[in-house]
Amino acid sequence: MNRSIMVFAAVSAALCAGSAQAQVRIVSVYEGMASYAEAMAADSTPDRDALWREKVIDPYWELCAEGSQYLDYGPSLTTPVADIEGLKAAAHALRASSVEATVRAAIEKASSILPGPATTVCILAADPEWTYLRDLHGVGGFTAGAGKIWLTILPEGDWTDWLTYGIAHEYHHSVWMAAPRQLSDMADYLVFEGQADSFARLVDPQRQAPWTNALVAPQERAAWQLMERHIGATDAETMRALMFGGVDDVPRWAGYTIGFRMVQAFLGAHPELTVSQWTAIPTSEFIGRAFDDPEHFPRAPLP
């Protein structure tokens, strides 16, 4: 095993030794959203922004967002939902489900595999206009910081089947963020997402996330060469465009597929590593493994 990998594996094992399952707090933000929708429906001339702040922001901000280091990267919580009837229907569907129990069980399973910080999961009803969530099986996630996960749900289709996968993905982000490091550039972003999807597949192996296998072989080769040219990019616009694709001829979900492939290739070469160990290994090791594998990760031609 590479000496630097051995060092990081040993440090990870020492840090995680004796760790218990994460403490879990579930916050049903959708109840505040339902209260907002009911108040809007009962008043023909409400101050929508003030009502949203009263019902949705003020009661939950400290638990779900205060002090989170990546808050600026996530969806805004401050914009009121306009589709009141759609919001009421979504909240009703969440109330009728066992979403809290499923989320708690998923965190407990994830933390039994990968010890992590005390975790708060804030469950929101998605804005009905966020139809892109249908392609994510109705489950959207964002980790605002270590121990703070937002789960935004569009309760349509098979969303309940994808809760565990979605939570596991975000839980891995939470553990990653708990370490003293930063998500700095494109290389970090690729590995960050690739690790999270690799972990989620361990927790819920029945799910094959479409964003981890979104490219055919020629697209994958071209996408990797593009990623390589921008591997040190630090601006959020470039990084998001490469990860999510759909712009400037970048295939949809390109970065997620490349990141997953990269992490899977590394793990295949190092089956002896535990989840805690490979989570602690720095980005440079994963990128270096890809650069050393031109068959699967062909280098970009020189300009």
N, C-alpha and C positions, 0 to 999 in steps of 0.2 A: 504494500500500500504506500502511496506517496506520503512522504514524511509530514507535509503540512496537513494532509487529511488526517493522519494519525493524531497530530497535536489537537486539531479542532474536535475530533471525535472524543479524545480524552477529556478536554475541557467541558464539552457538552455532557458527558456522562457524569462528571463531578457536579455540575450545576443541577442536574436533574435527579441525582440520587436522593431517594427518600421523599420525592415530591408526591403529594396526594392528588386525587382528582380535583379539578378546578371547582371552586365554589361558583354557583350559577344563580343569577338573578334574571328573571323574565319580566320585562316591562311591556304591558299591552298598550302601546301608544295609540293603537287603532280605536281604543275606547274613547280617548280624547277627541279623535277625529270624528267618531260617530256623534259625540256630544256637540261638536261644532256643526255637523251636518243637520242635526235635529234643531239646533238653535237657528240656523240659517233658514230652514224650512218654515219655522214658526214666526219669523219676523220679516216683513216685506221690505224693510229699509235698514238692514244691519250695517254696522261698520265691520266689513268683512275682515280686514287686516287685524283690527283690535280683537275681534272674536277668535280668530285663528291663534293669535298670541295667547289669549286667555285660556283657550281649551287645549292647544296642541304644543305650544312652545314652552310657556312658563312652567307647567307642571312636570315636564320631562327633560328639560335642557340639561340640568345638572347631572342627572343619572346617565343620560345618553350621549352627551356631547362635551360637557365642560372639561377643558384641559386636554382634549384629544389632539395629538400631534399632526394628524393627517386630515383634519376637519375640512380644510379648504379644497380637498380633492373630491369630496363627496357631493351628492345631490343636496340642494338647498332645502332646509326644513322650514324656511320662513315664508314660502310662497303658498298662499291658500289654494286648496283644490276648488276648481270652479264647478265641476260636475257633481252637484249635491246628491242627486238621486243615485248616481253611480257609486259615490262614496258610501252612501247608506247601505247599498246592496253589498258592497265589498265588506264593510264592517259586520253586517249581518252574517255573511258567509264565514268570516273568521270566528265570530262568536259561536257559530254552530259547529265548528270544527274542534279538533283536539290539538290545535297548533301549539299551545304552550307545553303540553305533555311531550309532544314529539320533539320540540326544540330542546327541552331539558334532557331527554333521553339521548339525543344526538350529541349534545355537549359532553354529557357524562361518558358516552362511548369514545368520543374523540379524545378526551382528556385522559382516559385510561390507556390510550396508545401513546399520546404525546402530552406529558404534563405541562400545564400552562398557568397563567395568572387567573385570579378570580375574574369571572366573565359576566358582563351584563349584556343581554340580548334584547334589543328594543324592536318590537314587532309593529310594523306600520302597514296600513292598507295603501296600496299603490294608487296613485292618481289614475283614474280610468283612461286617461289619454295616453298613458305610458304603454302603448300597445306593443312596443319592442320586447316587453317582458314575456309575451307569448312565446317568443323564440327561445327564452330561457326557462321554459316550463313554468312560468308564472312566479318564479322565485328570484328576486334581486337582492344582492348583498353588498354591504359596504362596511369596512372595518375602519372606524374613525380613529382608533388608537388601541394600544394594548388593553385588552379586556372590555372593549366597547364595540359591539357589533350591531349594525342596523340590518334588519331583515324586512324588505319591502315586498309585499305579496299582492299579486293580481290573482285573486282566487278563481281561476278558470282552468279547465282541462285537468291535467294530471299533477297539479301543483303539489298536492300532499305527498306524492311519491318522490318528489325532488327536495323536500325539506332537509332531510338528513345530509344529502350531498352538499347542498348549499351552505348549511351550517358548518359542516366539516371544512369546507373551503375557507370560509371566513375565520373559523377558529384557528386554522394554521396561520393565516395572516396575523391574527392577534398574538400568537406565540412568537412569531418572527419579530413583530414590533416591540415585544417586551425585552428583546436583547438590545444592547447599546450599539445600534447601527442605524443607518438611514437608507431609505429608498432614493438613491441619488441619480441614477441614469438608466438608459435603455437596457443595459446588461442586467442591472438589478431587477428591473421590471419583468423581464423575460423569466428570470429564475424564480422570482417572487410568485408569479402566477403559475409557473410550471410546477413548483413545489406544492402549492396549494391544491392544484388539481390532482397531482399524484397522491397527496394525502387523502383527499376526498374520495378517491377511488379505492383506497385501502379501507376507509371507514364504510363506504357503501359501494361495493364492487359490482352491484347490479346495474349501476348507472353508467352509461357511456356518454359523457357530455359532448354535444355536437361541436362545441368550440375547440375541443382538443383534437379533432380529426376533421377539420374544415377544408383541407387542401388536398388536391391530387398531387402526385409526385412532381410534375413540372412546376406547379405553383409553389410547392414547398421549397424546391431548390432556388427558385427565383426570389421567394420571400426571404429565405435565409441570407442570400447574398445582399439583399437590401438591408436587412437587419445588421449584417456585419458592417456595412458602410456607415451605419448610424449607431453603432454599438455604444458609443460614448455620449450620445445625445442626452441633454439634460432639460430641454424645454418641454413643458407639459404637452403642448400641442403636437409636437412631433412624436412624442412617446405614445400618446393616445391614438394618433392616426395609425401608427405601426401596430399597436396591439389590437385595436378593434377593426382596422381596415375599413373598406367601403369608400375610400377616398383616394384620389391620385393613383388609380390602378392597383392599390394594395388590396388583396383579397380580404373579404370579411373574416374577422377573427384570426388574422394571420399570426399575430404575435402570440396569442394563446396557444395555437397549434405548435408553433416553433418552440415556445418555452416548455410546453409539455414534452415534446419529443426530446429536447435537450436534457431535461431532468431525467426522463426515463432512460436515456442512453447512459447517463452517468450512474444511475442506480443499478442498471444492468451490469455495469463494469465493477460495481462495488456492492455486491449483495450482502456483504458482512456488516454493513452499517445499519444501525438502528435508526428509527425515525428521528429521535432526538439528536442523534449524531449528524445525519445528513441535513437536518434543518439548520444546524449551527455552522455548517461548512460555508465559506465565503463564495460569493458570486464568481470570483476569478477562477475557482476550480472547475465550475460547470462550463464556463466559457472556454477555458483552456482545453477541456476534454472535447468540446465541439471543434475547436480549431485543429486539434490533433486527429480528427476523423473526417478527412475530406470526402470519403465515400458517401457518408450520410449528410455531411455539412460542407458542401463544396465552397471553396473560397471565391470571393468576388474577383473578377478580372481586374487587373491594374488599369487605372485610367490612361 
